[in-house]
Amino acid sequence: MSKIAIISAILENPKECQMQFNEVVASFRGNTKGRMGIPLDEEISVVSIVVTGS
């Protein structure tokens, strides 16, 4: 049976770390079911990722 979890991340200066963050998330694409990003302002974004696992 699969388990479902939500991982949240707060990115400070998202323009600077966005590519590296996306690479890490992409490395788990088999377990990642969806993601949502919310830019709060120029300096902070919040990302929630839905994952599944055993």
PQR file with spaces between the fields and no chain letter, atoms N, CA, C, O and H, PARSE charges and radii, in Angstrom:
ATOM       1  N    MET     1       0.845   -1.179    0.000 -0.4000 1.5000
ATOM       2  CA   MET     1       0.000    0.000    0.000 -0.0000 2.0000
ATOM       3  C    MET     1       0.894    1.248    0.000  0.5500 1.7000
ATOM       4  O    MET     1       1.887    1.300    0.725 -0.5500 1.4000
ATOM       5  N    SER     2       0.548    2.227   -0.795 -0.4000 1.5000
ATOM       6  CA   SER     2       1.333    3.469   -0.869 -0.0000 2.0000
ATOM       7  C    SER     2       0.950    4.426    0.243  0.5500 1.7000
ATOM       8  O    SER     2      -0.205    4.493    0.663 -0.5500 1.4000
ATOM       9  H    SER     2      -0.259    2.185   -1.384  0.4000 1.0000
ATOM      10  N    LYS     3       1.928    5.153    0.701 -0.4000 1.5000
ATOM      11  CA   LYS     3       1.720    6.220    1.670 -0.0000 2.0000
ATOM      12  C    LYS     3       1.777    7.539    0.914  0.5500 1.7000
ATOM      13  O    LYS     3       2.468    7.644   -0.099 -0.5500 1.4000
ATOM      14  H    LYS     3       2.866    5.099    0.359  0.4000 1.0000
ATOM      15  N    ILE     4       1.065    8.535    1.391 -0.4000 1.5000
ATOM      16  CA   ILE     4       1.060    9.859    0.781 -0.0000 2.0000
ATOM      17  C    ILE     4       1.590   10.849    1.798  0.5500 1.7000
ATOM      18  O    ILE     4       1.230   10.799    2.974 -0.5500 1.4000
ATOM      19  H    ILE     4       0.504    8.450    2.214  0.4000 1.0000
ATOM      20  N    ALA     5       2.455   11.757    1.337 -0.4000 1.5000
ATOM      21  CA   ALA     5       3.014   12.785    2.222 -0.0000 2.0000
ATOM      22  C    ALA     5       3.108   14.103    1.461  0.5500 1.7000
ATOM      23  O    ALA     5       3.118   14.128    0.230 -0.5500 1.4000
ATOM      24  H    ALA     5       2.748   11.798    0.382  0.4000 1.0000
ATOM      25  N    ILE     6       3.175   15.179    2.207 -0.4000 1.5000
ATOM      26  CA   ILE     6       3.391   16.507    1.639 -0.0000 2.0000
ATOM      27  C    ILE     6       4.675   17.062    2.234  0.5500 1.7000
ATOM      28  O    ILE     6       4.860   17.083    3.450 -0.5500 1.4000
ATOM      29  H    ILE     6       3.167   15.158    3.207  0.4000 1.0000
ATOM      30  N    ILE     7       5.547   17.503    1.358 -0.4000 1.5000
ATOM      31  CA   ILE     7       6.806   18.129    1.762 -0.0000 2.0000
ATOM      32  C    ILE     7       6.698   19.603    1.409  0.5500 1.7000
ATOM      33  O    ILE     7       6.345   19.950    0.282 -0.5500 1.4000
ATOM      34  H    ILE     7       5.396   17.486    0.369  0.4000 1.0000
ATOM      35  N    SER     8       6.996   20.457    2.350 -0.4000 1.5000
ATOM      36  CA   SER     8       6.968   21.897    2.093 -0.0000 2.0000
ATOM      37  C    SER     8       8.369   22.460    2.212  0.5500 1.7000
ATOM      38  O    SER     8       9.168   22.014    3.036 -0.5500 1.4000
ATOM      39  H    SER     8       7.284   20.176    3.265  0.4000 1.0000
ATOM      40  N    ALA     9       8.654   23.443    1.378 -0.4000 1.5000
ATOM      41  CA   ALA     9       9.958   24.099    1.397 -0.0000 2.0000
ATOM      42  C    ALA     9       9.756   25.606    1.299  0.5500 1.7000
ATOM      43  O    ALA     9       8.871   26.084    0.590 -0.5500 1.4000
ATOM      44  H    ALA     9       8.005   23.805    0.708  0.4000 1.0000
ATOM      45  N    ILE    10      10.577   26.333    2.010 -0.4000 1.5000
ATOM      46  CA   ILE    10      10.599   27.784    1.920 -0.0000 2.0000
ATOM      47  C    ILE    10      11.903   28.160    1.239  0.5500 1.7000
ATOM      48  O    ILE    10      12.985   27.860    1.744 -0.5500 1.4000
ATOM      49  H    ILE    10      11.297   25.945    2.586  0.4000 1.0000
ATOM      50  N    LEU    11      11.799   28.814    0.096 -0.4000 1.5000
ATOM      51  CA   LEU    11      12.977   29.214   -0.657 -0.0000 2.0000
ATOM      52  C    LEU    11      13.239   30.696   -0.437  0.5500 1.7000
ATOM      53  O    LEU    11      12.411   31.540   -0.779 -0.5500 1.4000
ATOM      54  H    LEU    11      10.920   29.057   -0.314  0.4000 1.0000
ATOM      55  N    GLU    12      14.393   31.005    0.134 -0.4000 1.5000
ATOM      56  CA   GLU    12      14.823   32.386    0.257 -0.0000 2.0000
ATOM      57  C    GLU    12      15.621   32.735   -0.993  0.5500 1.7000
ATOM      58  O    GLU    12      16.442   31.936   -1.444 -0.5500 1.4000
ATOM      59  H    GLU    12      15.066   30.320    0.412  0.4000 1.0000
ATOM      60  N    ASN    13      15.398   33.886   -1.543 -0.4000 1.5000
ATOM      61  CA   ASN    13      16.025   34.299   -2.808 -0.0000 2.0000
ATOM      62  C    ASN    13      15.799   33.231   -3.880  0.5500 1.7000
ATOM      63  O    ASN    13      16.761   32.662   -4.397 -0.5500 1.4000
ATOM      64  H    ASN    13      14.731   34.536   -1.176  0.4000 1.0000
ATOM      65  N    PRO    14      14.536   32.953   -4.218 -0.5600 1.5000
ATOM      66  CA   PRO    14      14.228   31.853   -5.128  0.2800 2.0000
ATOM      67  C    PRO    14      14.885   31.971   -6.497  0.5500 1.7000
ATOM      68  O    PRO    14      15.178   30.948   -7.116 -0.5500 1.4000
ATOM      69  N    LYS    15      15.123   33.163   -6.983 -0.4000 1.5000
ATOM      70  CA   LYS    15      15.767   33.300   -8.290 -0.0000 2.0000
ATOM      71  C    LYS    15      17.163   32.705   -8.283  0.5500 1.7000
ATOM      72  O    LYS    15      17.641   32.229   -9.312 -0.5500 1.4000
ATOM      73  H    LYS    15      14.885   33.994   -6.480  0.4000 1.0000
ATOM      74  N    GLU    16      17.820   32.728   -7.132 -0.4000 1.5000
ATOM      75  CA   GLU    16      19.185   32.211   -7.021 -0.0000 2.0000
ATOM      76  C    GLU    16      19.235   30.695   -6.835  0.5500 1.7000
ATOM      77  O    GLU    16      20.181   30.052   -7.290 -0.5500 1.4000
ATOM      78  H    GLU    16      17.432   33.115   -6.296  0.4000 1.0000
ATOM      79  N    CYS    17      18.231   30.114   -6.171 -0.4000 1.5000
ATOM      80  CA   CYS    17      18.295   28.685   -5.845 -0.0000 2.0000
ATOM      81  C    CYS    17      17.286   27.835   -6.610  0.5500 1.7000
ATOM      82  O    CYS    17      17.246   26.619   -6.423 -0.5500 1.4000
ATOM      83  H    CYS    17      17.462   30.636   -5.801  0.4000 1.0000
ATOM      84  N    GLN    18      16.479   28.440   -7.459 -0.4000 1.5000
ATOM      85  CA   GLN    18      15.406   27.724   -8.142 -0.0000 2.0000
ATOM      86  C    GLN    18      15.905   26.568   -8.995  0.5500 1.7000
ATOM      87  O    GLN    18      15.322   25.484   -8.950 -0.5500 1.4000
ATOM      88  H    GLN    18      16.511   29.428   -7.611  0.4000 1.0000
ATOM      89  N    MET    19      16.967   26.765   -9.772 -0.4000 1.5000
ATOM      90  CA   MET    19      17.466   25.686  -10.635 -0.0000 2.0000
ATOM      91  C    MET    19      17.949   24.490   -9.822  0.5500 1.7000
ATOM      92  O    MET    19      17.646   23.345  -10.158 -0.5500 1.4000
ATOM      93  H    MET    19      17.440   27.645   -9.809  0.4000 1.0000
ATOM      94  N    GLN    20      18.696   24.752   -8.756 -0.4000 1.5000
ATOM      95  CA   GLN    20      19.203   23.665   -7.917 -0.0000 2.0000
ATOM      96  C    GLN    20      18.044   22.940   -7.227  0.5500 1.7000
ATOM      97  O    GLN    20      18.043   21.711   -7.149 -0.5500 1.4000
ATOM      98  H    GLN    20      18.941   25.682   -8.483  0.4000 1.0000
ATOM      99  N    PHE    21      17.068   23.684   -6.733 -0.4000 1.5000
ATOM     100  CA   PHE    21      15.899   23.082   -6.087 -0.0000 2.0000
ATOM     101  C    PHE    21      15.144   22.188   -7.079  0.5500 1.7000
ATOM     102  O    PHE    21      14.755   21.072   -6.735 -0.5500 1.4000
ATOM     103  H    PHE    21      17.068   24.682   -6.796  0.4000 1.0000
ATOM     104  N    ASN    22      14.939   22.673   -8.297 -0.4000 1.5000
ATOM     105  CA   ASN    22      14.231   21.885   -9.312 -0.0000 2.0000
ATOM     106  C    ASN    22      14.984   20.613   -9.667  0.5500 1.7000
ATOM     107  O    ASN    22      14.355   19.588   -9.931 -0.5500 1.4000
ATOM     108  H    ASN    22      15.256   23.580   -8.577  0.4000 1.0000
ATOM     109  N    GLU    23      16.299   20.649   -9.682 -0.4000 1.5000
ATOM     110  CA   GLU    23      17.095   19.452   -9.955 -0.0000 2.0000
ATOM     111  C    GLU    23      16.893   18.406   -8.861  0.5500 1.7000
ATOM     112  O    GLU    23      16.765   17.217   -9.154 -0.5500 1.4000
ATOM     113  H    GLU    23      16.810   21.481   -9.468  0.4000 1.0000
ATOM     114  N    VAL    24      16.865   18.840   -7.615 -0.4000 1.5000
ATOM     115  CA   VAL    24      16.652   17.904   -6.504 -0.0000 2.0000
ATOM     116  C    VAL    24      15.263   17.289   -6.598  0.5500 1.7000
ATOM     117  O    VAL    24      15.113   16.075   -6.459 -0.5500 1.4000
ATOM     118  H    VAL    24      16.970   19.806   -7.377  0.4000 1.0000
ATOM     119  N    VAL    25      14.250   18.110   -6.831 -0.4000 1.5000
ATOM     120  CA   VAL    25      12.880   17.596   -6.941 -0.0000 2.0000
ATOM     121  C    VAL    25      12.774   16.632   -8.128  0.5500 1.7000
ATOM     122  O    VAL    25      12.131   15.589   -8.015 -0.5500 1.4000
ATOM     123  H    VAL    25      14.371   19.096   -6.943  0.4000 1.0000
ATOM     124  N    ALA    26      13.387   16.961   -9.246 -0.4000 1.5000
ATOM     125  CA   ALA    26      13.335   16.109  -10.438 -0.0000 2.0000
ATOM     126  C    ALA    26      13.978   14.747  -10.193  0.5500 1.7000
ATOM     127  O    ALA    26      13.582   13.760  -10.812 -0.5500 1.4000
ATOM     128  H    ALA    26      13.909   17.808   -9.338  0.4000 1.0000
ATOM     129  N    SER    27      14.953   14.681   -9.308 -0.4000 1.5000
ATOM     130  CA   SER    27      15.595   13.399   -9.024 -0.0000 2.0000
ATOM     131  C    SER    27      14.649   12.424   -8.316  0.5500 1.7000
ATOM     132  O    SER    27      14.935   11.230   -8.236 -0.5500 1.4000
ATOM     133  H    SER    27      15.275   15.484   -8.805  0.4000 1.0000
ATOM     134  N    PHE    28      13.522   12.932   -7.802 -0.4000 1.5000
ATOM     135  CA   PHE    28      12.516   12.096   -7.139 -0.0000 2.0000
ATOM     136  C    PHE    28      11.230   12.020   -7.964  0.5500 1.7000
ATOM     137  O    PHE    28      10.160   11.762   -7.414 -0.5500 1.4000
ATOM     138  H    PHE    28      13.289   13.902   -7.868  0.4000 1.0000
ATOM     139  N    ARG    29      11.325   12.243   -9.282 -0.4000 1.5000
ATOM     140  CA   ARG    29      10.118   12.348  -10.099 -0.0000 2.0000
ATOM     141  C    ARG    29       9.256   11.094  -10.064  0.5500 1.7000
ATOM     142  O    ARG    29       8.049   11.191  -10.284 -0.5500 1.4000
ATOM     143  H    ARG    29      12.194   12.453   -9.729  0.4000 1.0000
ATOM     144  N    GLY    30       9.818    9.929   -9.801 -0.4000 1.5000
ATOM     145  CA   GLY    30       9.012    8.719   -9.710 -0.0000 2.0000
ATOM     146  C    GLY    30       8.066    8.722   -8.524  0.5500 1.7000
ATOM     147  O    GLY    30       7.022    8.070   -8.559 -0.5500 1.4000
ATOM     148  H    GLY    30      10.798    9.850   -9.622  0.4000 1.0000
ATOM     149  N    ASN    31       8.422    9.448   -7.479 -0.4000 1.5000
ATOM     150  CA   ASN    31       7.592    9.523   -6.276 -0.0000 2.0000
ATOM     151  C    ASN    31       6.791   10.821   -6.184  0.5500 1.7000
ATOM     152  O    ASN    31       5.876   10.925   -5.367 -0.5500 1.4000
ATOM     153  H    ASN    31       9.270    9.977   -7.450  0.4000 1.0000
ATOM     154  N    THR    32       7.124   11.799   -7.006 -0.4000 1.5000
ATOM     155  CA   THR    32       6.463   13.098   -6.943 -0.0000 2.0000
ATOM     156  C    THR    32       5.185   13.064   -7.765  0.5500 1.7000
ATOM     157  O    THR    32       5.211   12.727   -8.949 -0.5500 1.4000
ATOM     158  H    THR    32       7.867   11.714   -7.669  0.4000 1.0000
ATOM     159  N    LYS    33       4.072   13.411   -7.140 -0.4000 1.5000
ATOM     160  CA   LYS    33       2.778   13.392   -7.827 -0.0000 2.0000
ATOM     161  C    LYS    33       2.301   14.785   -8.204  0.5500 1.7000
ATOM     162  O    LYS    33       1.471   14.924   -9.102 -0.5500 1.4000
ATOM     163  H    LYS    33       4.051   13.684   -6.179  0.4000 1.0000
ATOM     164  N    GLY    34       2.796   15.799   -7.554 -0.4000 1.5000
ATOM     165  CA   GLY    34       2.387   17.163   -7.886 -0.0000 2.0000
ATOM     166  C    GLY    34       3.111   18.160   -7.006  0.5500 1.7000
ATOM     167  O    GLY    34       3.633   17.825   -5.943 -0.5500 1.4000
ATOM     168  H    GLY    34       3.470   15.686   -6.825  0.4000 1.0000
ATOM     169  N    ARG    35       3.126   19.404   -7.486 -0.4000 1.5000
ATOM     170  CA   ARG    35       3.759   20.453   -6.695 -0.0000 2.0000
ATOM     171  C    ARG    35       3.057   21.770   -6.951  0.5500 1.7000
ATOM     172  O    ARG    35       2.467   21.993   -8.008 -0.5500 1.4000
ATOM     173  H    ARG    35       2.701   19.676   -8.350  0.4000 1.0000
ATOM     174  N    MET    36       3.137   22.641   -5.950 -0.4000 1.5000
ATOM     175  CA   MET    36       2.534   23.959   -6.060 -0.0000 2.0000
ATOM     176  C    MET    36       3.495   24.964   -5.437  0.5500 1.7000
ATOM     177  O    MET    36       3.956   24.782   -4.310 -0.5500 1.4000
ATOM     178  H    MET    36       3.616   22.460   -5.091  0.4000 1.0000
ATOM     179  N    GLY    37       3.787   26.011   -6.171 -0.4000 1.5000
ATOM     180  CA   GLY    37       4.655   27.063   -5.664 -0.0000 2.0000
ATOM     181  C    GLY    37       3.896   28.362   -5.517  0.5500 1.7000
ATOM     182  O    GLY    37       3.095   28.725   -6.378 -0.5500 1.4000
ATOM     183  H    GLY    37       3.412   26.159   -7.086  0.4000 1.0000
ATOM     184  N    ILE    38       4.149   29.058   -4.432 -0.4000 1.5000
ATOM     185  CA   ILE    38       3.499   30.342   -4.169 -0.0000 2.0000
ATOM     186  C    ILE    38       4.581   31.382   -3.909  0.5500 1.7000
ATOM     187  O    ILE    38       5.268   31.313   -2.890 -0.5500 1.4000
ATOM     188  H    ILE    38       4.800   28.763   -3.733  0.4000 1.0000
ATOM     189  N    PRO    39       4.744   32.346   -4.816 -0.5600 1.5000
ATOM     190  CA   PRO    39       5.708   33.418   -4.564  0.2800 2.0000
ATOM     191  C    PRO    39       5.096   34.429   -3.591  0.5500 1.7000
ATOM     192  O    PRO    39       4.072   35.043   -3.893 -0.5500 1.4000
ATOM     193  N    LEU    40       5.721   34.599   -2.433 -0.4000 1.5000
ATOM     194  CA   LEU    40       5.199   35.553   -1.454 -0.0000 2.0000
ATOM     195  C    LEU    40       5.670   36.965   -1.765  0.5500 1.7000
ATOM     196  O    LEU    40       4.910   37.926   -1.640 -0.5500 1.4000
ATOM     197  H    LEU    40       6.553   34.101   -2.188  0.4000 1.0000
ATOM     198  N    ASP    41       6.905   37.078   -2.163 -0.4000 1.5000
ATOM     199  CA   ASP    41       7.471   38.347   -2.611 -0.0000 2.0000
ATOM     200  C    ASP    41       8.744   38.035   -3.380  0.5500 1.7000
ATOM     201  O    ASP    41       8.990   36.875   -3.710 -0.5500 1.4000
ATOM     202  H    ASP    41       7.522   36.298   -2.264  0.4000 1.0000
ATOM     203  N    GLU    42       9.544   39.025   -3.667 -0.4000 1.5000
ATOM     204  CA   GLU    42      10.766   38.802   -4.445 -0.0000 2.0000
ATOM     205  C    GLU    42      11.779   37.933   -3.715  0.5500 1.7000
ATOM     206  O    GLU    42      12.642   37.330   -4.353 -0.5500 1.4000
ATOM     207  H    GLU    42       9.344   39.967   -3.399  0.4000 1.0000
ATOM     208  N    GLU    43      11.693   37.857   -2.393 -0.4000 1.5000
ATOM     209  CA   GLU    43      12.720   37.179   -1.603 -0.0000 2.0000
ATOM     210  C    GLU    43      12.311   35.820   -1.050  0.5500 1.7000
ATOM     211  O    GLU    43      13.169   35.072   -0.581 -0.5500 1.4000
ATOM     212  H    GLU    43      10.993   38.347   -1.874  0.4000 1.0000
ATOM     213  N    ILE    44      11.017   35.477   -1.092 -0.4000 1.5000
ATOM     214  CA   ILE    44      10.565   34.220   -0.487 -0.0000 2.0000
ATOM     215  C    ILE    44       9.486   33.577   -1.344  0.5500 1.7000
ATOM     216  O    ILE    44       8.553   34.241   -1.795 -0.5500 1.4000
ATOM     217  H    ILE    44      10.320   36.085   -1.473  0.4000 1.0000
ATOM     218  N    SER    45       9.628   32.264   -1.563 -0.4000 1.5000
ATOM     219  CA   SER    45       8.591   31.444   -2.197 -0.0000 2.0000
ATOM     220  C    SER    45       8.361   30.217   -1.327  0.5500 1.7000
ATOM     221  O    SER    45       9.277   29.724   -0.669 -0.5500 1.4000
ATOM     222  H    SER    45      10.386   31.724   -1.196  0.4000 1.0000
ATOM     223  N    VAL    46       7.125   29.733   -1.334 -0.4000 1.5000
ATOM     224  CA   VAL    46       6.775   28.525   -0.600 -0.0000 2.0000
ATOM     225  C    VAL    46       6.371   27.469   -1.623  0.5500 1.7000
ATOM     226  O    VAL    46       5.567   27.739   -2.515 -0.5500 1.4000
ATOM     227  H    VAL    46       6.380   30.133   -1.869  0.4000 1.0000
ATOM     228  N    VAL    47       6.932   26.258   -1.494 -0.4000 1.5000
ATOM     229  CA   VAL    47       6.630   25.161   -2.410 -0.0000 2.0000
ATOM     230  C    VAL    47       6.114   23.980   -1.608  0.5500 1.7000
ATOM     231  O    VAL    47       6.711   23.607   -0.598 -0.5500 1.4000
ATOM     232  H    VAL    47       7.585   26.038   -0.769  0.4000 1.0000
ATOM     233  N    SER    48       5.010   23.389   -2.047 -0.4000 1.5000
ATOM     234  CA   SER    48       4.484   22.154   -1.460 -0.0000 2.0000
ATOM     235  C    SER    48       4.534   21.070   -2.522  0.5500 1.7000
ATOM     236  O    SER    48       4.149   21.289   -3.670 -0.5500 1.4000
ATOM     237  H    SER    48       4.525   23.692   -2.868  0.4000 1.0000
ATOM     238  N    ILE    49       5.015   19.892   -2.124 -0.4000 1.5000
ATOM     239  CA   ILE    49       5.183   18.771   -3.053 -0.0000 2.0000
ATOM     240  C    ILE    49       4.458   17.562   -2.481  0.5500 1.7000
ATOM     241  O    ILE    49       4.663   17.205   -1.320 -0.5500 1.4000
ATOM     242  H    ILE    49       5.328   19.713   -1.191  0.4000 1.0000
ATOM     243  N    VAL    50       3.613   16.929   -3.289 -0.4000 1.5000
ATOM     244  CA   VAL    50       2.914   15.711   -2.880 -0.0000 2.0000
ATOM     245  C    VAL    50       3.741   14.525   -3.381  0.5500 1.7000
ATOM     246  O    VAL    50       4.051   14.432   -4.569 -0.5500 1.4000
ATOM     247  H    VAL    50       3.447   17.219   -4.231  0.4000 1.0000
ATOM     248  N    VAL    51       4.093   13.622   -2.466 -0.4000 1.5000
ATOM     249  CA   VAL    51       4.887   12.443   -2.807 -0.0000 2.0000
ATOM     250  C    VAL    51       4.198   11.183   -2.320  0.5500 1.7000
ATOM     251  O    VAL    51       3.376   11.218   -1.405 -0.5500 1.4000
ATOM     252  H    VAL    51       3.841   13.697   -1.501  0.4000 1.0000
ATOM     253  N    THR    52       4.550   10.060   -2.953 -0.4000 1.5000
ATOM     254  CA   THR    52       4.067    8.762   -2.506 -0.0000 2.0000
ATOM     255  C    THR    52       5.264    7.850   -2.275  0.5500 1.7000
ATOM     256  O    THR    52       6.337    8.055   -2.841 -0.5500 1.4000
ATOM     257  H    THR    52       5.218   10.032   -3.696  0.4000 1.0000
ATOM     258  N    GLY    53       5.067    6.870   -1.457 -0.4000 1.5000
ATOM     259  CA   GLY    53       6.127    5.904   -1.158 -0.0000 2.0000
ATOM     260  C    GLY    53       5.538    4.681   -0.483  0.5500 1.7000
ATOM     261  O    GLY    53       4.336    4.615   -0.227 -0.5500 1.4000
ATOM     262  H    GLY    53       4.194    6.704   -0.997  0.4000 1.0000
ATOM     263  N    SER    54       6.399    3.713   -0.198 -0.4000 1.5000
ATOM     264  CA   SER    54       5.910    2.483    0.442 -0.0000 2.0000
ATOM     265  C    SER    54       6.103    2.556    1.940  0.5500 1.7000
ATOM     266  O    SER    54       5.754    1.616    2.654 -0.5500 1.4000
ATOM     267  H    SER    54       7.376    3.767   -0.407  0.4000 1.0000
